Amino acid sequence: MPLKNPVAPKFGEWLLYLMPRQERLEFSRELTSDYREAIRKFGLFGADMTFYLRIGICFWPRIRRSLVYGAGITAGIKLLLSFVSIIARNS
């Protein structure tokens, strides 16, 4: 039985609010229309999974950048500590 007025998953909508406003508005319109089409093609569960997957794809560049930046800082701190321990041993 098709839904008359399908509503996107609330948690997914909340995740969209973590995006900058302009990006969120553009992406939200596109996602909503795609969500309705996905319900017809894949059913409610498939449409929900597609919705979350698309949000994940949207956030991946930001997450990856944060991980790389964090790994760079961690590597820098480890290198600095290594130098400090070498200098301390040689003193």
DSSP file (Angstrom, degrees, kcal/mol; ACC not computed):
  #  RESIDUE AA STRUCTURE BP1 BP2  ACC     N-H-->O    O-->H-N    N-H-->O    O-->H-N    TCO  KAPPA ALPHA  PHI   PSI    X-CA   Y-CA   Z-CA
    1    1 A M              0   0    0      0, 0.0     2,-0.1     0, 0.0     0, 0.0   0.000 360.0 360.0 360.0 117.0    0.0    0.0    0.0
    2    2 A P        -     0   0    0      0, 0.0     2,-0.3     0, 0.0     3,-0.1  -0.371 360.0-116.5 -70.2 145.3    1.7    3.3   -1.1
    3    3 A L        -     0   0    0      1,-0.1    36,-0.0    -2,-0.1     0, 0.0  -0.610  12.9-145.8 -79.8 139.3    2.0    6.1    1.4
    4    4 A K  S    S+     0   0    0     -2,-0.3    -1,-0.1     1,-0.3     0, 0.0   0.920  92.7  13.8 -71.1 -44.5    0.1    9.2    0.5
    5    5 A N  S    S-     0   0    0     -3,-0.1    -1,-0.3     2,-0.0     2,-0.0  -0.713  82.1-157.5-134.9  82.8    2.7   11.6    2.0
    6    6 A P        -     0   0    0      0, 0.0     2,-0.4     0, 0.0    30,-0.1  -0.337   5.9-153.0 -66.1 140.7    6.0    9.9    2.8
    7    7 A V        -     0   0    0     28,-0.1     3,-0.1    -2,-0.0    -2,-0.0  -0.947  17.2-118.7-116.5 133.5    8.2   11.5    5.4
    8    8 A A        -     0   0    0     -2,-0.4     5,-0.1     1,-0.1    40,-0.1  -0.282  49.0 -78.6 -65.0 154.0   11.9   11.1    5.4
    9    9 A P     >  -     0   0    0      0, 0.0     4,-2.1     0, 0.0     5,-0.2  -0.294  37.3-135.6 -56.7 134.6   13.5    9.5    8.5
   10   10 A K  H  > S+     0   0    0      1,-0.2     4,-2.4     2,-0.2     5,-0.1   0.872 102.7  53.2 -63.4 -39.9   13.7   12.0   11.4
   11   11 A F  H  > S+     0   0    0      1,-0.2     4,-2.2     2,-0.2    -1,-0.2   0.897 109.3  50.3 -64.0 -38.6   17.2   11.0   12.4
   12   12 A G  H  > S+     0   0    0      2,-0.2     4,-1.7     1,-0.2    -1,-0.2   0.901 109.2  50.8 -63.8 -41.1   18.4   11.6    8.8
   13   13 A E  H  X S+     0   0    0     -4,-2.1     4,-0.9     1,-0.2    -2,-0.2   0.897 109.2  51.9 -62.6 -39.5   16.7   15.0    8.8
   14   14 A W  H >< S+     0   0    0     -4,-2.4     3,-0.9     1,-0.2     4,-0.3   0.906 105.6  54.7 -63.8 -41.3   18.5   15.8   12.0
   15   15 A L  H >< S+     0   0    0     -4,-2.2     3,-1.8     1,-0.3     4,-0.2   0.866 100.8  60.1 -59.9 -35.6   21.8   14.8   10.5
   16   16 A L  H >< S+     0   0    0     -4,-1.7     3,-1.8     1,-0.3    -1,-0.3   0.812  92.4  66.7 -62.9 -27.9   21.2   17.2    7.7
   17   17 A Y  T << S+     0   0    0     -4,-0.9    -1,-0.3    -3,-0.9    -2,-0.2   0.584  87.6  68.4 -71.5  -7.2   21.0   20.1   10.2
   18   18 A L  T <  S+     0   0    0     -3,-1.8    -1,-0.3    -4,-0.3    -2,-0.2   0.589  88.3  84.9 -82.0 -11.0   24.7   19.5   10.9
   19   19 A M  S <  S-     0   0    0     -3,-1.8    40,-0.0    -4,-0.2     2,-0.0  -0.487  98.8 -85.8 -85.7 158.5   25.5   20.8    7.4
   20   20 A P     >  -     0   0    0      0, 0.0     4,-2.7     0, 0.0     5,-0.2  -0.368  46.8-111.3 -59.0 146.8   25.8   24.5    6.5
   21   21 A R  H  > S+     0   0    0      1,-0.2     4,-2.5     2,-0.2     5,-0.2   0.866 112.5  47.9 -53.4 -49.7   22.4   26.0    5.7
   22   22 A Q  H  > S+     0   0    0      1,-0.2     4,-2.0     2,-0.2    -1,-0.2   0.928 115.2  44.9 -62.7 -45.3   22.8   26.6    2.0
   23   23 A E  H  > S+     0   0    0      1,-0.2     4,-2.9     2,-0.2     5,-0.3   0.914 112.3  53.6 -61.9 -42.2   24.1   23.1    1.3
   24   24 A R  H  X S+     0   0    0     -4,-2.7     4,-2.9     1,-0.2     5,-0.2   0.915 108.1  48.8 -60.6 -44.8   21.4   21.6    3.6
   25   25 A L  H  X S+     0   0    0     -4,-2.5     4,-1.8     2,-0.2    -1,-0.2   0.921 115.3  43.5 -64.1 -44.1   18.6   23.3    1.7
   26   26 A E  H  X S+     0   0    0     -4,-2.0     4,-1.7    -5,-0.2    -2,-0.2   0.946 118.8  43.1 -64.8 -48.2   19.8   22.2   -1.7
   27   27 A F  H  X S+     0   0    0     -4,-2.9     4,-2.7     1,-0.2    -2,-0.2   0.865 110.7  56.4 -67.4 -36.8   20.6   18.7   -0.6
   28   28 A S  H  X S+     0   0    0     -4,-2.9     4,-2.5    -5,-0.3    -1,-0.2   0.905 106.0  49.6 -64.4 -43.2   17.4   18.4    1.4
   29   29 A R  H  X S+     0   0    0     -4,-1.8     4,-1.9    -5,-0.2    -1,-0.2   0.938 114.0  45.6 -60.8 -46.2   15.2   19.2   -1.6
   30   30 A E  H  X S+     0   0    0     -4,-1.7     4,-2.2     1,-0.2    -2,-0.2   0.917 113.2  49.9 -64.0 -44.0   17.0   16.7   -3.8
   31   31 A L  H  X S+     0   0    0     -4,-2.7     4,-2.6     1,-0.2    -1,-0.2   0.889 107.8  53.9 -62.9 -40.2   16.9   14.0   -1.1
   32   32 A T  H  X S+     0   0    0     -4,-2.5     4,-1.9     2,-0.2    -1,-0.2   0.925 111.1  44.2 -63.3 -45.3   13.2   14.4   -0.5
   33   33 A S  H  X S+     0   0    0     -4,-1.9     4,-1.7     1,-0.2    -1,-0.2   0.904 115.5  48.5 -67.5 -38.6   12.2   13.9   -4.1
   34   34 A D  H  X S+     0   0    0     -4,-2.2     4,-2.6    -5,-0.2    -2,-0.2   0.860 107.4  56.9 -67.0 -34.4   14.6   11.0   -4.4
   35   35 A Y  H  X S+     0   0    0     -4,-2.6     4,-2.0     2,-0.2    -2,-0.2   0.924 106.0  49.1 -62.5 -44.9   13.2    9.5   -1.2
   36   36 A R  H  X S+     0   0    0     -4,-1.9     4,-1.4     1,-0.2    -1,-0.2   0.903 113.0  47.5 -62.2 -40.3    9.7    9.5   -2.7
   37   37 A E  H  X S+     0   0    0     -4,-1.7     4,-1.8     1,-0.2    -1,-0.2   0.894 109.4  53.7 -66.9 -39.4   10.9    7.8   -5.8
   38   38 A A  H  X>S+     0   0    0     -4,-2.6     4,-3.7     1,-0.2     5,-0.6   0.837 102.8  57.8 -65.8 -32.7   12.9    5.2   -3.8
   39   39 A I  H  X5S+     0   0    0     -4,-2.0     4,-1.7     1,-0.2    -1,-0.2   0.929 107.8  47.0 -62.0 -44.0    9.7    4.3   -1.9
   40   40 A R  H  <5S+     0   0    0     -4,-1.4    -2,-0.2     1,-0.2    -1,-0.2   0.892 121.9  36.3 -64.2 -38.2    8.0    3.4   -5.1
   41   41 A K  H  <5S+     0   0    0     -4,-1.8    -2,-0.2    -5,-0.1    -3,-0.2   0.913 135.2  15.0 -81.2 -44.2   11.0    1.4   -6.3
   42   42 A F  H  X5S-     0   0    0     -4,-3.7     4,-0.7     1,-0.3    -3,-0.2   0.452  99.9-117.0-116.6  -3.1   12.4   -0.2   -3.2
   43   43 A G  H  X< -     0   0    0     -4,-1.7     4,-2.2    -5,-0.6    -1,-0.3  -0.208  48.6 -59.2  84.3 176.0    9.7    0.0   -0.5
   44   44 A L  H  > S+     0   0    0      2,-0.2     4,-2.4     1,-0.2     5,-0.2   0.912 134.3  47.6 -64.9 -46.3    9.9    1.9    2.8
   45   45 A F  H  > S+     0   0    0      1,-0.2     4,-2.4     2,-0.2    -1,-0.2   0.933 114.1  47.1 -63.0 -46.2   12.9    0.0    4.2
   46   46 A G  H  X S+     0   0    0     -4,-0.7     4,-2.3     1,-0.2    -1,-0.2   0.876 111.8  51.1 -62.8 -38.0   14.9    0.3    1.0
   47   47 A A  H  X S+     0   0    0     -4,-2.2     4,-2.4     2,-0.2    -1,-0.2   0.901 109.5  50.3 -66.8 -40.6   14.1    4.0    0.7
   48   48 A D  H  X S+     0   0    0     -4,-2.4     4,-2.4     2,-0.2    -2,-0.2   0.930 111.7  47.6 -61.9 -45.1   15.3    4.6    4.3
   49   49 A M  H  X S+     0   0    0     -4,-2.4     4,-2.4     1,-0.2    -2,-0.2   0.899 112.1  49.7 -63.9 -40.4   18.6    2.8    3.7
   50   50 A T  H  X S+     0   0    0     -4,-2.3     4,-2.4     2,-0.2    -1,-0.2   0.904 109.7  52.6 -63.1 -41.5   19.1    4.8    0.4
   51   51 A F  H  X S+     0   0    0     -4,-2.4     4,-1.8     1,-0.2    -2,-0.2   0.937 112.5  43.3 -59.4 -49.6   18.4    8.0    2.3
   52   52 A Y  H  X S+     0   0    0     -4,-2.4     4,-2.5     1,-0.2    -1,-0.2   0.875 111.9  54.2 -67.5 -37.0   21.0    7.2    5.0
   53   53 A L  H  X S+     0   0    0     -4,-2.4     4,-2.5     1,-0.2    -1,-0.2   0.921 108.3  49.1 -61.9 -44.1   23.5    6.0    2.5
   54   54 A R  H  X S+     0   0    0     -4,-2.4     4,-1.9     2,-0.2    -1,-0.2   0.874 111.0  49.9 -64.7 -37.4   23.2    9.3    0.5
   55   55 A I  H  X S+     0   0    0     -4,-1.8     4,-2.1     2,-0.2    -1,-0.2   0.920 110.7  50.4 -65.6 -42.3   23.6   11.3    3.7
   56   56 A G  H  X S+     0   0    0     -4,-2.5     4,-1.6     1,-0.2    -2,-0.2   0.903 109.4  50.5 -61.1 -41.6   26.7    9.2    4.6
   57   57 A I  H  < S+     0   0    0     -4,-2.5    -1,-0.2     1,-0.2    -2,-0.2   0.880 109.8  51.7 -63.6 -37.7   28.2    9.9    1.1
   58   58 A C  H  < S+     0   0    0     -4,-1.9     4,-0.3     1,-0.2    -2,-0.2   0.884 115.1  41.0 -65.6 -39.2   27.6   13.6    1.6
   59   59 A F  H  X S+     0   0    0     -4,-2.1     4,-2.3     1,-0.2     3,-0.5   0.656  91.8  88.5 -84.4 -16.4   29.4   13.6    4.9
   60   60 A W  H  X S+     0   0    0     -4,-1.6     4,-3.2     1,-0.2     5,-0.3   0.882  84.1  52.7 -55.5 -46.3   32.2   11.3    3.9
   61   61 A P  H  > S+     0   0    0      0, 0.0     4,-2.2     0, 0.0    -1,-0.2   0.902 112.5  46.4 -58.4 -38.1   34.6   14.1    2.6
   62   62 A R  H  > S+     0   0    0     -3,-0.5     4,-2.0    -4,-0.3    -2,-0.2   0.914 114.7  46.6 -67.7 -42.4   34.2   16.0    5.9
   63   63 A I  H  X S+     0   0    0     -4,-2.3     4,-2.5     2,-0.2     5,-0.2   0.928 113.2  48.9 -65.3 -45.3   34.8   12.9    8.0
   64   64 A R  H  X S+     0   0    0     -4,-3.2     4,-2.9     1,-0.2     5,-0.2   0.917 110.2  51.1 -61.5 -44.7   37.8   11.8    5.9
   65   65 A R  H  X S+     0   0    0     -4,-2.2     4,-2.6    -5,-0.3    -1,-0.2   0.904 111.0  48.9 -59.7 -41.9   39.3   15.3    6.1
   66   66 A S  H  X S+     0   0    0     -4,-2.0     4,-2.8     2,-0.2    -2,-0.2   0.907 112.1  48.3 -65.0 -41.5   38.9   15.2    9.9
   67   67 A L  H  X S+     0   0    0     -4,-2.5     4,-2.7     2,-0.2    -2,-0.2   0.921 113.7  46.1 -65.2 -43.4   40.4   11.8   10.2
   68   68 A V  H  X S+     0   0    0     -4,-2.9     4,-2.4     2,-0.2    -2,-0.2   0.925 114.6  47.6 -65.2 -43.9   43.4   12.7    8.0
   69   69 A Y  H  X S+     0   0    0     -4,-2.6     4,-2.2    -5,-0.2    -2,-0.2   0.923 113.9  47.5 -62.2 -44.5   43.9   16.0    9.9
   70   70 A G  H  X S+     0   0    0     -4,-2.8     4,-2.4     1,-0.2    -2,-0.2   0.890 111.6  50.0 -64.1 -40.2   43.6   14.2   13.2
   71   71 A A  H  X S+     0   0    0     -4,-2.7     4,-2.7     2,-0.2    -1,-0.2   0.885 109.4  52.5 -66.0 -37.9   46.1   11.5   12.1
   72   72 A G  H  X S+     0   0    0     -4,-2.4     4,-2.2     2,-0.2    -2,-0.2   0.910 110.6  46.5 -63.5 -42.3   48.5   14.2   11.0
   73   73 A I  H  X S+     0   0    0     -4,-2.2     4,-2.4     2,-0.2    -2,-0.2   0.918 112.9  49.8 -65.6 -43.2   48.3   15.9   14.4
   74   74 A T  H  X S+     0   0    0     -4,-2.4     4,-2.4     1,-0.2    -2,-0.2   0.922 111.6  48.2 -61.7 -44.5   48.8   12.6   16.1
   75   75 A A  H  X S+     0   0    0     -4,-2.7     4,-2.4     1,-0.2    -1,-0.2   0.898 111.3  51.3 -63.6 -39.8   51.8   11.7   14.0
   76   76 A G  H  X S+     0   0    0     -4,-2.2     4,-2.4     2,-0.2    -2,-0.2   0.903 110.2  48.3 -63.3 -41.7   53.3   15.1   14.6
   77   77 A I  H  X S+     0   0    0     -4,-2.4     4,-2.6     2,-0.2    -2,-0.2   0.913 111.7  49.9 -65.2 -42.8   52.9   14.8   18.4
   78   78 A K  H  X S+     0   0    0     -4,-2.4     4,-2.2     2,-0.2    -2,-0.2   0.911 111.4  49.0 -62.4 -41.9   54.5   11.3   18.3
   79   79 A L  H  X S+     0   0    0     -4,-2.4     4,-2.3     2,-0.2    -2,-0.2   0.922 111.3  49.4 -62.9 -44.4   57.4   12.6   16.2
   80   80 A L  H  X S+     0   0    0     -4,-2.4     4,-2.3     1,-0.2    -2,-0.2   0.915 111.2  49.2 -60.9 -44.3   57.9   15.5   18.6
   81   81 A L  H  X S+     0   0    0     -4,-2.6     4,-2.4     2,-0.2    -1,-0.2   0.861 108.9  53.6 -64.8 -35.2   57.8   13.2   21.6
   82   82 A S  H  X S+     0   0    0     -4,-2.2     4,-2.3     2,-0.2    -2,-0.2   0.935 109.6  47.3 -63.2 -45.8   60.3   10.9   19.9
   83   83 A F  H  X S+     0   0    0     -4,-2.3     4,-2.6     1,-0.2    -2,-0.2   0.906 111.5  51.2 -61.8 -41.7   62.7   13.8   19.4
   84   84 A V  H  X S+     0   0    0     -4,-2.3     4,-2.4     1,-0.2    -1,-0.2   0.912 111.1  47.5 -63.2 -42.7   62.3   14.9   23.0
   85   85 A S  H  X S+     0   0    0     -4,-2.4     4,-2.1     2,-0.2    -1,-0.2   0.882 112.1  50.0 -68.2 -36.6   63.0   11.4   24.3
   86   86 A I  H  X S+     0   0    0     -4,-2.3     4,-2.0     2,-0.2    -2,-0.2   0.933 113.0  46.3 -65.2 -44.6   66.1   11.1   22.1
   87   87 A I  H  X S+     0   0    0     -4,-2.6     4,-0.7     1,-0.2    -2,-0.2   0.898 111.8  51.5 -64.0 -40.1   67.4   14.5   23.3
   88   88 A A  H  < S+     0   0    0     -4,-2.4     3,-0.4     1,-0.2    -1,-0.2   0.881 110.6  48.5 -65.2 -38.4   66.7   13.6   26.9
   89   89 A R  H  < S+     0   0    0     -4,-2.1    -1,-0.2     1,-0.2    -2,-0.2   0.869 112.3  48.4 -68.9 -36.4   68.6   10.3   26.6
   90   90 A N  H  <        0   0    0     -4,-2.0    -1,-0.2     1,-0.2    -2,-0.2   0.555 360.0 360.0 -82.3  -7.6   71.6   12.0   24.9
   91   91 A S     <        0   0    0     -4,-0.7    -1,-0.2    -3,-0.4    -2,-0.1   0.478 360.0 360.0 -85.2 360.0   71.8   14.8   27.6
